[in-house]
């Protein structure tokens, strides 16, 4: 689990809590055939990320700390979600799967320029 984003303490704690709840649910309800998984999207080109200018230090730190040296598209996350709800994933439960171009292998972005 990689939640190392400076200045995002509450966000990181919230994500960790959701993942713990998901794992407990997977364990508790597995015997009833229910599966619980989480998707960890990385830097995905969505409206919320549009607020980070592409020429900013923060944006560049995302790219520099992503082994695939790019940003993801919503379709990248959607394809994993489709797989996880389909029959092909029948033996997968209690997992947190990154869709982040390898970003979770490194440190989080530097948001210091947004802190006054």
Backbone atoms as SQL, in Angstrom:
CREATE TABLE atoms (id INTEGER PRIMARY KEY, chain TEXT, resi INTEGER, resn TEXT, atom TEXT, x REAL, y REAL, z REAL);
INSERT INTO atoms VALUES
  (1, 'A', 1, 'UNK', 'N', 0.851, -1.166, 0.000),
  (2, 'A', 1, 'UNK', 'CA', 0.000, 0.000, 0.000),
  (3, 'A', 1, 'UNK', 'C', 0.896, 1.227, 0.000),
  (4, 'A', 2, 'UNK', 'N', 0.640, 2.145, -0.905),
  (5, 'A', 2, 'UNK', 'CA', 1.474, 3.331, -1.021),
  (6, 'A', 2, 'UNK', 'C', 0.613, 4.582, -0.950),
  (7, 'A', 3, 'UNK', 'N', 0.590, 5.192, 0.210),
  (8, 'A', 3, 'UNK', 'CA', -0.119, 6.454, 0.390),
  (9, 'A', 3, 'UNK', 'C', 0.880, 7.464, 0.905),
  (10, 'A', 4, 'UNK', 'N', 1.763, 7.931, 0.049),
  (11, 'A', 4, 'UNK', 'CA', 2.791, 8.868, 0.461),
  (12, 'A', 4, 'UNK', 'C', 2.638, 10.145, -0.342),
  (13, 'A', 5, 'UNK', 'N', 1.665, 10.918, -0.005),
  (14, 'A', 5, 'UNK', 'CA', 1.446, 12.186, -0.683),
  (15, 'A', 5, 'UNK', 'C', 1.527, 13.295, 0.359),
  (16, 'A', 6, 'UNK', 'N', 2.593, 14.068, 0.308),
  (17, 'A', 6, 'UNK', 'CA', 2.741, 15.175, 1.242),
  (18, 'A', 6, 'UNK', 'C', 1.530, 16.094, 1.176),
  (19, 'A', 7, 'UNK', 'N', 1.108, 16.570, 2.337),
  (20, 'A', 7, 'UNK', 'CA', 0.001, 17.520, 2.503),
  (21, 'A', 7, 'UNK', 'C', -1.370, 16.898, 2.273),
  (22, 'A', 8, 'UNK', 'N', -1.456, 15.605, 2.143),
  (23, 'A', 8, 'UNK', 'CA', -2.729, 14.929, 1.909),
  (24, 'A', 8, 'UNK', 'C', -3.012, 13.929, 3.025),
  (25, 'A', 9, 'UNK', 'N', -2.688, 14.268, 4.262),
  (26, 'A', 9, 'UNK', 'CA', -2.784, 13.345, 5.386),
  (27, 'A', 9, 'UNK', 'C', -4.173, 12.720, 5.509),
  (28, 'A', 10, 'UNK', 'N', -5.205, 13.549, 5.534),
  (29, 'A', 10, 'UNK', 'CA', -6.572, 13.028, 5.721),
  (30, 'A', 10, 'UNK', 'C', -6.996, 12.168, 4.529),
  (31, 'A', 11, 'UNK', 'N', -6.642, 12.570, 3.342),
  (32, 'A', 11, 'UNK', 'CA', -6.968, 11.796, 2.142),
  (33, 'A', 11, 'UNK', 'C', -6.346, 10.405, 2.225),
  (34, 'A', 12, 'UNK', 'N', -5.084, 10.353, 2.587),
  (35, 'A', 12, 'UNK', 'CA', -4.380, 9.065, 2.675),
  (36, 'A', 12, 'UNK', 'C', -4.987, 8.177, 3.752),
  (37, 'A', 13, 'UNK', 'N', -5.314, 8.767, 4.905),
  (38, 'A', 13, 'UNK', 'CA', -5.925, 7.988, 5.982),
  (39, 'A', 13, 'UNK', 'C', -7.299, 7.473, 5.556),
  (40, 'A', 14, 'UNK', 'N', -8.074, 8.307, 4.861),
  (41, 'A', 14, 'UNK', 'CA', -9.393, 7.894, 4.384),
  (42, 'A', 14, 'UNK', 'C', -9.310, 6.743, 3.399),
  (43, 'A', 15, 'UNK', 'N', -8.368, 6.824, 2.467),
  (44, 'A', 15, 'UNK', 'CA', -8.201, 5.743, 1.483),
  (45, 'A', 15, 'UNK', 'C', -7.810, 4.442, 2.170),
  (46, 'A', 16, 'UNK', 'N', -6.903, 4.517, 3.134),
  (47, 'A', 16, 'UNK', 'CA', -6.472, 3.315, 3.850),
  (48, 'A', 16, 'UNK', 'C', -7.644, 2.692, 4.608),
  (49, 'A', 17, 'UNK', 'N', -8.503, 3.529, 5.192),
  (50, 'A', 17, 'UNK', 'CA', -9.673, 3.025, 5.902),
  (51, 'A', 17, 'UNK', 'C', -10.649, 2.320, 4.982),
  (52, 'A', 18, 'UNK', 'N', -10.874, 2.882, 3.816),
  (53, 'A', 18, 'UNK', 'CA', -11.778, 2.267, 2.845),
  (54, 'A', 18, 'UNK', 'C', -11.224, 0.910, 2.396),
  (55, 'A', 19, 'UNK', 'N', -9.928, 0.851, 2.165),
  (56, 'A', 19, 'UNK', 'CA', -9.334, -0.411, 1.736),
  (57, 'A', 19, 'UNK', 'C', -9.400, -1.470, 2.840),
  (58, 'A', 20, 'UNK', 'N', -9.216, -1.071, 4.091),
  (59, 'A', 20, 'UNK', 'CA', -9.331, -2.021, 5.199),
  (60, 'A', 20, 'UNK', 'C', -10.765, -2.542, 5.304),
  (61, 'A', 21, 'UNK', 'N', -11.738, -1.656, 5.140),
  (62, 'A', 21, 'UNK', 'CA', -13.136, -2.068, 5.186),
  (63, 'A', 21, 'UNK', 'C', -13.444, -3.043, 4.042),
  (64, 'A', 22, 'UNK', 'N', -12.916, -2.768, 2.856),
  (65, 'A', 22, 'UNK', 'CA', -13.137, -3.630, 1.701),
  (66, 'A', 22, 'UNK', 'C', -12.545, -5.013, 1.944),
  (67, 'A', 23, 'UNK', 'N', -11.352, -5.083, 2.510),
  (68, 'A', 23, 'UNK', 'CA', -10.719, -6.379, 2.778),
  (69, 'A', 23, 'UNK', 'C', -11.517, -7.171, 3.811),
  (70, 'A', 24, 'UNK', 'N', -11.984, -6.485, 4.846),
  (71, 'A', 24, 'UNK', 'CA', -12.792, -7.175, 5.859),
  (72, 'A', 24, 'UNK', 'C', -14.089, -7.695, 5.248),
  (73, 'A', 25, 'UNK', 'N', -14.719, -6.904, 4.386),
  (74, 'A', 25, 'UNK', 'CA', -15.958, -7.338, 3.732),
  (75, 'A', 25, 'UNK', 'C', -15.693, -8.545, 2.841),
  (76, 'A', 26, 'UNK', 'N', -14.563, -8.542, 2.129),
  (77, 'A', 26, 'UNK', 'CA', -14.222, -9.679, 1.267),
  (78, 'A', 26, 'UNK', 'C', -14.087, -10.955, 2.090),
  (79, 'A', 27, 'UNK', 'N', -13.473, -10.830, 3.247),
  (80, 'A', 27, 'UNK', 'CA', -13.291, -11.991, 4.122),
  (81, 'A', 27, 'UNK', 'C', -14.627, -12.443, 4.712),
  (82, 'A', 28, 'UNK', 'N', -15.406, -11.493, 5.159),
  (83, 'A', 28, 'UNK', 'CA', -16.661, -11.812, 5.830),
  (84, 'A', 28, 'UNK', 'C', -17.726, -12.374, 4.890),
  (85, 'A', 29, 'UNK', 'N', -17.824, -11.832, 3.689),
  (86, 'A', 29, 'UNK', 'CA', -18.904, -12.222, 2.781),
  (87, 'A', 29, 'UNK', 'C', -18.477, -13.164, 1.660),
  (88, 'A', 30, 'UNK', 'N', -17.216, -13.562, 1.638),
  (89, 'A', 30, 'UNK', 'CA', -16.740, -14.474, 0.600),
  (90, 'A', 30, 'UNK', 'C', -17.501, -15.780, 0.566),
  (91, 'A', 31, 'UNK', 'N', -17.846, -16.311, 1.731),
  (92, 'A', 31, 'UNK', 'CA', -18.558, -17.589, 1.794),
  (93, 'A', 31, 'UNK', 'C', -19.936, -17.505, 1.134),
  (94, 'A', 32, 'UNK', 'N', -20.439, -16.298, 0.947),
  (95, 'A', 32, 'UNK', 'CA', -21.725, -16.097, 0.279),
  (96, 'A', 32, 'UNK', 'C', -21.554, -15.781, -1.207),
  (97, 'A', 33, 'UNK', 'N', -20.330, -15.883, -1.680),
  (98, 'A', 33, 'UNK', 'CA', -20.057, -15.664, -3.096),
  (99, 'A', 33, 'UNK', 'C', -19.914, -14.202, -3.492),
  (100, 'A', 34, 'UNK', 'N', -19.823, -13.312, -2.508),
  (101, 'A', 34, 'UNK', 'CA', -19.653, -11.889, -2.814),
  (102, 'A', 34, 'UNK', 'C', -18.172, -11.544, -2.840),
  (103, 'A', 35, 'UNK', 'N', -17.796, -10.718, -3.800),
  (104, 'A', 35, 'UNK', 'CA', -16.405, -10.293, -3.950),
  (105, 'A', 35, 'UNK', 'C', -16.306, -8.796, -3.727),
  (106, 'A', 36, 'UNK', 'N', -15.223, -8.376, -3.111),
  (107, 'A', 36, 'UNK', 'CA', -14.966, -6.960, -2.870),
  (108, 'A', 36, 'UNK', 'C', -13.533, -6.658, -3.291),
  (109, 'A', 37, 'UNK', 'N', -13.377, -5.696, -4.166),
  (110, 'A', 37, 'UNK', 'CA', -12.061, -5.265, -4.622),
  (111, 'A', 37, 'UNK', 'C', -12.065, -3.749, -4.721),
  (112, 'A', 38, 'UNK', 'N', -10.883, -3.173, -4.703),
  (113, 'A', 38, 'UNK', 'CA', -10.746, -1.728, -4.831),
  (114, 'A', 38, 'UNK', 'C', -9.822, -1.407, -5.991),
  (115, 'A', 39, 'UNK', 'N', -10.095, -0.303, -6.628),
  (116, 'A', 39, 'UNK', 'CA', -9.236, 0.192, -7.700),
  (117, 'A', 39, 'UNK', 'C', -8.544, 1.446, -7.180),
  (118, 'A', 40, 'UNK', 'N', -7.233, 1.480, -7.344),
  (119, 'A', 40, 'UNK', 'CA', -6.439, 2.645, -6.968),
  (120, 'A', 40, 'UNK', 'C', -6.012, 3.373, -8.241),
  (121, 'A', 41, 'UNK', 'N', -6.810, 4.326, -8.691),
  (122, 'A', 41, 'UNK', 'CA', -6.393, 5.063, -9.886),
  (123, 'A', 41, 'UNK', 'C', -5.269, 6.029, -9.551),
  (124, 'A', 42, 'UNK', 'N', -4.364, 6.183, -10.466),
  (125, 'A', 42, 'UNK', 'CA', -3.285, 7.152, -10.305),
  (126, 'A', 42, 'UNK', 'C', -3.691, 8.478, -10.915),
  (127, 'A', 43, 'UNK', 'N', -2.750, 9.120, -11.558),
  (128, 'A', 43, 'UNK', 'CA', -2.967, 10.408, -12.208),
  (129, 'A', 43, 'UNK', 'C', -3.745, 10.148, -13.492),
  (130, 'A', 44, 'UNK', 'N', -5.051, 10.389, -13.432),
  (131, 'A', 44, 'UNK', 'CA', -5.951, 10.119, -14.553),
  (132, 'A', 44, 'UNK', 'C', -6.454, 11.451, -15.105),
  (133, 'A', 45, 'UNK', 'N', -6.483, 11.587, -16.398),
  (134, 'A', 45, 'UNK', 'CA', -6.889, 12.833, -17.058),
  (135, 'A', 45, 'UNK', 'C', -8.399, 13.043, -16.893),
  (136, 'A', 46, 'UNK', 'N', -8.781, 13.614, -15.758),
  (137, 'A', 46, 'UNK', 'CA', -10.184, 13.913, -15.463),
  (138, 'A', 46, 'UNK', 'C', -10.321, 15.394, -15.147),
  (139, 'A', 47, 'UNK', 'N', -11.549, 15.828, -14.924),
  (140, 'A', 47, 'UNK', 'CA', -11.818, 17.233, -14.641),
  (141, 'A', 47, 'UNK', 'C', -11.058, 17.714, -13.409),
  (142, 'A', 48, 'UNK', 'N', -10.967, 16.885, -12.383),
  (143, 'A', 48, 'UNK', 'CA', -10.294, 17.318, -11.161),
  (144, 'A', 48, 'UNK', 'C', -8.797, 17.546, -11.387),
  (145, 'A', 49, 'UNK', 'N', -8.192, 16.741, -12.243),
  (146, 'A', 49, 'UNK', 'CA', -6.770, 16.909, -12.530),
  (147, 'A', 49, 'UNK', 'C', -6.511, 18.064, -13.491),
  (148, 'A', 50, 'UNK', 'N', -7.556, 18.537, -14.156),
  (149, 'A', 50, 'UNK', 'CA', -7.394, 19.678, -15.058),
  (150, 'A', 50, 'UNK', 'C', -6.977, 20.927, -14.284),
  (151, 'A', 51, 'UNK', 'N', -7.180, 20.924, -12.962),
  (152, 'A', 51, 'UNK', 'CA', -6.785, 22.054, -12.131),
  (153, 'A', 51, 'UNK', 'C', -5.292, 22.135, -11.881),
  (154, 'A', 52, 'UNK', 'N', -4.552, 21.138, -12.326),
  (155, 'A', 52, 'UNK', 'CA', -3.094, 21.149, -12.173),
  (156, 'A', 52, 'UNK', 'C', -2.496, 21.489, -13.537),
  (157, 'A', 53, 'UNK', 'N', -1.977, 22.694, -13.708),
  (158, 'A', 53, 'UNK', 'CA', -1.431, 23.093, -15.017),
  (159, 'A', 53, 'UNK', 'C', -0.317, 22.153, -15.477),
  (160, 'A', 54, 'UNK', 'N', -0.334, 21.816, -16.758),
  (161, 'A', 54, 'UNK', 'CA', 0.637, 20.867, -17.300),
  (162, 'A', 54, 'UNK', 'C', 2.068, 21.366, -17.224),
  (163, 'A', 55, 'UNK', 'N', 2.265, 22.680, -17.115),
  (164, 'A', 55, 'UNK', 'CA', 3.625, 23.211, -17.010),
  (165, 'A', 55, 'UNK', 'C', 4.034, 23.485, -15.562),
  (166, 'A', 56, 'UNK', 'N', 3.238, 23.008, -14.597),
  (167, 'A', 56, 'UNK', 'CA', 3.547, 23.245, -13.181),
  (168, 'A', 56, 'UNK', 'C', 4.514, 22.192, -12.649),
  (169, 'A', 57, 'UNK', 'N', 5.206, 22.550, -11.574),
  (170, 'A', 57, 'UNK', 'CA', 6.118, 21.604, -10.927),
  (171, 'A', 57, 'UNK', 'C', 5.370, 20.373, -10.425),
  (172, 'A', 58, 'UNK', 'N', 4.136, 20.558, -9.947),
  (173, 'A', 58, 'UNK', 'CA', 3.348, 19.440, -9.432),
  (174, 'A', 58, 'UNK', 'C', 3.044, 18.441, -10.545),
  (175, 'A', 59, 'UNK', 'N', 2.573, 18.926, -11.682),
  (176, 'A', 59, 'UNK', 'CA', 2.263, 18.050, -12.814),
  (177, 'A', 59, 'UNK', 'C', 3.518, 17.310, -13.260),
  (178, 'A', 60, 'UNK', 'N', 4.611, 18.058, -13.390),
  (179, 'A', 60, 'UNK', 'CA', 5.858, 17.441, -13.829),
  (180, 'A', 60, 'UNK', 'C', 6.346, 16.396, -12.826),
  (181, 'A', 61, 'UNK', 'N', 6.120, 16.618, -11.520),
  (182, 'A', 61, 'UNK', 'CA', 6.544, 15.624, -10.535),
  (183, 'A', 61, 'UNK', 'C', 5.742, 14.331, -10.675),
  (184, 'A', 62, 'UNK', 'N', 4.459, 14.442, -11.057),
  (185, 'A', 62, 'UNK', 'CA', 3.672, 13.233, -11.331),
  (186, 'A', 62, 'UNK', 'C', 4.309, 12.444, -12.476),
  (187, 'A', 63, 'UNK', 'N', 4.601, 13.130, -13.564),
  (188, 'A', 63, 'UNK', 'CA', 5.159, 12.468, -14.743),
  (189, 'A', 63, 'UNK', 'C', 6.524, 11.854, -14.419),
  (190, 'A', 64, 'UNK', 'N', 7.383, 12.627, -13.743),
  (191, 'A', 64, 'UNK', 'CA', 8.724, 12.148, -13.411),
  (192, 'A', 64, 'UNK', 'C', 8.687, 10.944, -12.474),
  (193, 'A', 65, 'UNK', 'N', 7.646, 10.828, -11.663),
  (194, 'A', 65, 'UNK', 'CA', 7.550, 9.725, -10.707),
  (195, 'A', 65, 'UNK', 'C', 6.620, 8.624, -11.180),
  (196, 'A', 66, 'UNK', 'N', 6.336, 8.594, -12.459),
  (197, 'A', 66, 'UNK', 'CA', 5.523, 7.528, -13.051),
  (198, 'A', 66, 'UNK', 'C', 6.386, 6.801, -14.069),
  (199, 'A', 67, 'UNK', 'N', 6.717, 5.541, -13.811),
  (200, 'A', 67, 'UNK', 'CA', 7.585, 4.814, -14.735),
  (201, 'A', 67, 'UNK', 'C', 7.125, 4.836, -16.189),
  (202, 'A', 68, 'UNK', 'N', 5.820, 4.868, -16.430),
  (203, 'A', 68, 'UNK', 'CA', 5.344, 4.879, -17.812),
  (204, 'A', 68, 'UNK', 'C', 5.334, 6.292, -18.394),
  (205, 'A', 69, 'UNK', 'N', 5.747, 7.287, -17.582),
  (206, 'A', 69, 'UNK', 'CA', 6.007, 8.656, -18.042),
  (207, 'A', 69, 'UNK', 'C', 4.833, 9.301, -18.784),
  (208, 'A', 70, 'UNK', 'N', 3.632, 9.115, -18.232),
  (209, 'A', 70, 'UNK', 'CA', 2.433, 9.650, -18.878),
  (210, 'A', 70, 'UNK', 'C', 1.326, 9.748, -17.836),
  (211, 'A', 71, 'UNK', 'N', 0.155, 10.168, -18.265),
  (212, 'A', 71, 'UNK', 'CA', -1.036, 10.162, -17.402),
  (213, 'A', 71, 'UNK', 'C', -2.015, 9.137, -17.956),
  (214, 'A', 72, 'UNK', 'N', -2.835, 8.588, -17.067),
  (215, 'A', 72, 'UNK', 'CA', -3.823, 7.612, -17.490),
  (216, 'A', 72, 'UNK', 'C', -5.073, 8.272, -18.039),
  (217, 'A', 73, 'UNK', 'N', -5.866, 7.487, -18.700),
  (218, 'A', 73, 'UNK', 'CA', -7.143, 7.939, -19.243),
  (219, 'A', 73, 'UNK', 'C', -8.272, 7.261, -18.472),
  (220, 'A', 74, 'UNK', 'N', -9.450, 7.874, -18.417),
  (221, 'A', 74, 'UNK', 'CA', -10.572, 7.238, -17.724),
  (222, 'A', 74, 'UNK', 'C', -10.837, 5.810, -18.201),
  (223, 'A', 75, 'UNK', 'N', -10.607, 5.546, -19.477),
  (224, 'A', 75, 'UNK', 'CA', -10.833, 4.210, -20.025),
  (225, 'A', 75, 'UNK', 'C', -9.928, 3.172, -19.371),
  (226, 'A', 76, 'UNK', 'N', -8.744, 3.587, -18.931),
  (227, 'A', 76, 'UNK', 'CA', -7.832, 2.653, -18.280),
  (228, 'A', 76, 'UNK', 'C', -8.442, 2.118, -16.982),
  (229, 'A', 77, 'UNK', 'N', -9.091, 2.981, -16.247),
  (230, 'A', 77, 'UNK', 'CA', -9.756, 2.587, -14.999),
  (231, 'A', 77, 'UNK', 'C', -11.036, 1.809, -15.317),
  (232, 'A', 78, 'UNK', 'N', -11.779, 2.270, -16.305),
  (233, 'A', 78, 'UNK', 'CA', -13.043, 1.617, -16.668),
  (234, 'A', 78, 'UNK', 'C', -12.825, 0.172, -17.103),
  (235, 'A', 79, 'UNK', 'N', -11.747, -0.094, -17.825),
  (236, 'A', 79, 'UNK', 'CA', -11.475, -1.459, -18.279),
  (237, 'A', 79, 'UNK', 'C', -11.213, -2.395, -17.109),
  (238, 'A', 80, 'UNK', 'N', -10.513, -1.905, -16.089),
  (239, 'A', 80, 'UNK', 'CA', -10.292, -2.742, -14.913),
  (240, 'A', 80, 'UNK', 'C', -11.603, -2.971, -14.169),
  (241, 'A', 81, 'UNK', 'N', -12.407, -1.927, -14.032),
  (242, 'A', 81, 'UNK', 'CA', -13.705, -2.080, -13.355),
  (243, 'A', 81, 'UNK', 'C', -14.568, -3.093, -14.093),
  (244, 'A', 82, 'UNK', 'N', -14.584, -3.024, -15.423),
  (245, 'A', 82, 'UNK', 'CA', -15.359, -3.981, -16.224),
  (246, 'A', 82, 'UNK', 'C', -14.877, -5.409, -15.967),
  (247, 'A', 83, 'UNK', 'N', -13.573, -5.589, -15.945),
  (248, 'A', 83, 'UNK', 'CA', -13.013, -6.909, -15.682),
  (249, 'A', 83, 'UNK', 'C', -13.424, -7.406, -14.292),
  (250, 'A', 84, 'UNK', 'N', -13.327, -6.532, -13.291),
  (251, 'A', 84, 'UNK', 'CA', -13.602, -6.954, -11.920),
  (252, 'A', 84, 'UNK', 'C', -15.073, -7.315, -11.675),
  (253, 'A', 85, 'UNK', 'N', -15.981, -6.728, -12.424),
  (254, 'A', 85, 'UNK', 'CA', -17.389, -7.099, -12.232),
  (255, 'A', 85, 'UNK', 'C', -17.802, -8.273, -13.118),
  (256, 'A', 86, 'UNK', 'N', -16.928, -8.658, -14.017),
  (257, 'A', 86, 'UNK', 'CA', -17.248, -9.754, -14.926),
  (258, 'A', 86, 'UNK', 'C', -16.854, -11.114, -14.368),
  (259, 'A', 87, 'UNK', 'N', -17.293, -12.168, -15.056),
  (260, 'A', 87, 'UNK', 'CA', -17.016, -13.532, -14.605),
  (261, 'A', 87, 'UNK', 'C', -15.535, -13.906, -14.679),
  (262, 'A', 88, 'UNK', 'N', -14.747, -13.190, -15.492),
  (263, 'A', 88, 'UNK', 'CA', -13.324, -13.514, -15.617),
  (264, 'A', 88, 'UNK', 'C', -12.566, -13.319, -14.301),
  (265, 'A', 89, 'UNK', 'N', -13.117, -12.510, -13.408),
  (266, 'A', 89, 'UNK', 'CA', -12.419, -12.223, -12.144),
  (267, 'A', 89, 'UNK', 'C', -13.027, -12.982, -10.971),
  (268, 'A', 90, 'UNK', 'N', -13.707, -14.061, -11.237),
  (269, 'A', 90, 'UNK', 'CA', -14.453, -14.774, -10.202),
  (270, 'A', 90, 'UNK', 'C', -13.599, -15.221, -9.020),
  (271, 'A', 91, 'UNK', 'N', -12.293, -15.322, -9.190),
  (272, 'A', 91, 'UNK', 'CA', -11.418, -15.810, -8.134),
  (273, 'A', 91, 'UNK', 'C', -10.570, -14.684, -7.542),
  (274, 'A', 92, 'UNK', 'N', -10.998, -13.462, -7.743),
  (275, 'A', 92, 'UNK', 'CA', -10.284, -12.295, -7.208),
  (276, 'A', 92, 'UNK', 'C', -11.181, -11.598, -6.205),
  (277, 'A', 93, 'UNK', 'N', -10.705, -11.485, -4.980),
  (278, 'A', 93, 'UNK', 'CA', -11.435, -10.740, -3.951),
  (279, 'A', 93, 'UNK', 'C', -10.449, -10.225, -2.911),
  (280, 'A', 94, 'UNK', 'N', -10.818, -9.131, -2.277),
  (281, 'A', 94, 'UNK', 'CA', -9.988, -8.543, -1.236),
  (282, 'A', 94, 'UNK', 'C', -8.733, -7.870, -1.743),
  (283, 'A', 95, 'UNK', 'N', -8.734, -7.471, -3.011),
  (284, 'A', 95, 'UNK', 'CA', -7.537, -6.900, -3.618),
  (285, 'A', 95, 'UNK', 'C', -7.695, -5.409, -3.900),
  (286, 'A', 96, 'UNK', 'N', -6.591, -4.705, -3.810),
  (287, 'A', 96, 'UNK', 'CA', -6.508, -3.299, -4.194),
  (288, 'A', 96, 'UNK', 'C', -5.573, -3.253, -5.401),
  (289, 'A', 97, 'UNK', 'N', -6.105, -2.874, -6.531),
  (290, 'A', 97, 'UNK', 'CA', -5.348, -2.948, -7.776),
  (291, 'A', 97, 'UNK', 'C', -5.056, -1.542, -8.280),
  (292, 'A', 98, 'UNK', 'N', -3.769, -1.268, -8.493),
  (293, 'A', 98, 'UNK', 'CA', -3.345, 0.037, -8.993),
  (294, 'A', 98, 'UNK', 'C', -3.524, 0.125, -10.498),
  (295, 'A', 99, 'UNK', 'N', -4.017, 1.263, -10.934),
  (296, 'A', 99, 'UNK', 'CA', -4.066, 1.615, -12.355),
  (297, 'A', 99, 'UNK', 'C', -3.387, 2.980, -12.414),
  (298, 'A', 100, 'UNK', 'N', -2.052, 2.944, -12.417),
  (299, 'A', 100, 'UNK', 'CA', -1.323, 4.193, -12.209),
  (300, 'A', 100, 'UNK', 'C', -0.023, 4.302, -12.996),
  (301, 'A', 101, 'UNK', 'N', 0.164, 3.463, -13.986),
  (302, 'A', 101, 'UNK', 'CA', 1.380, 3.536, -14.784),
  (303, 'A', 101, 'UNK', 'C', 2.645, 3.265, -13.990),
  (304, 'A', 102, 'UNK', 'N', 2.490, 2.627, -12.828),
  (305, 'A', 102, 'UNK', 'CA', 3.633, 2.330, -11.978),
  (306, 'A', 102, 'UNK', 'C', 3.953, 3.404, -10.952),
  (307, 'A', 103, 'UNK', 'N', 3.110, 4.441, -10.884),
  (308, 'A', 103, 'UNK', 'CA', 3.380, 5.558, -9.967),
  (309, 'A', 103, 'UNK', 'C', 3.511, 5.102, -8.515),
  (310, 'A', 104, 'UNK', 'N', 2.754, 4.085, -8.115),
  (311, 'A', 104, 'UNK', 'CA', 2.793, 3.623, -6.726),
  (312, 'A', 104, 'UNK', 'C', 4.139, 3.012, -6.361),
  (313, 'A', 105, 'UNK', 'N', 4.996, 2.759, -7.327),
  (314, 'A', 105, 'UNK', 'CA', 6.327, 2.234, -7.057),
  (315, 'A', 105, 'UNK', 'C', 7.268, 3.318, -6.538),
  (316, 'A', 106, 'UNK', 'N', 6.853, 4.554, -6.673),
  (317, 'A', 106, 'UNK', 'CA', 7.712, 5.681, -6.323),
  (318, 'A', 106, 'UNK', 'C', 7.022, 6.574, -5.309),
  (319, 'A', 107, 'UNK', 'N', 7.551, 7.754, -5.110),
  (320, 'A', 107, 'UNK', 'CA', 6.958, 8.682, -4.139),
  (321, 'A', 107, 'UNK', 'C', 5.797, 9.440, -4.769),
  (322, 'A', 108, 'UNK', 'N', 5.004, 10.069, -3.924),
  (323, 'A', 108, 'UNK', 'CA', 3.881, 10.871, -4.397),
  (324, 'A', 108, 'UNK', 'C', 4.357, 12.164, -5.022),
  (325, 'A', 109, 'UNK', 'N', 3.443, 12.909, -5.640),
  (326, 'A', 109, 'UNK', 'CA', 3.814, 14.168, -6.273),
  (327, 'A', 109, 'UNK', 'C', 4.143, 15.212, -5.211),
  (328, 'A', 110, 'UNK', 'N', 4.837, 16.241, -5.626),
  (329, 'A', 110, 'UNK', 'CA', 5.198, 17.348, -4.739),
  (330, 'A', 110, 'UNK', 'C', 4.154, 18.449, -4.853),
  (331, 'A', 111, 'UNK', 'N', 3.288, 18.560, -3.846),
  (332, 'A', 111, 'UNK', 'CA', 2.230, 19.572, -3.836),
  (333, 'A', 111, 'UNK', 'C', 2.653, 20.843, -3.108),
  (334, 'A', 112, 'UNK', 'N', 3.936, 20.965, -2.780),
  (335, 'A', 112, 'UNK', 'CA', 4.386, 22.116, -1.986),
  (336, 'A', 112, 'UNK', 'C', 4.093, 23.455, -2.661),
  (337, 'A', 113, 'UNK', 'N', 4.043, 23.498, -3.975),
  (338, 'A', 113, 'UNK', 'CA', 3.748, 24.756, -4.657),
  (339, 'A', 113, 'UNK', 'C', 2.316, 25.223, -4.438),
  (340, 'A', 114, 'UNK', 'N', 1.426, 24.317, -3.994),
  (341, 'A', 114, 'UNK', 'CA', 0.042, 24.685, -3.739),
  (342, 'A', 114, 'UNK', 'C', -0.174, 25.129, -2.289),
  (343, 'A', 115, 'UNK', 'N', 0.833, 24.948, -1.444),
  (344, 'A', 115, 'UNK', 'CA', 0.727, 25.294, -0.030),
  (345, 'A', 115, 'UNK', 'C', 1.298, 26.695, 0.187),
  (346, 'A', 116, 'UNK', 'N', 0.469, 27.552, 0.746),
  (347, 'A', 116, 'UNK', 'CA', 0.943, 28.933, 0.973),
  (348, 'A', 116, 'UNK', 'C', 1.502, 29.097, 2.372);
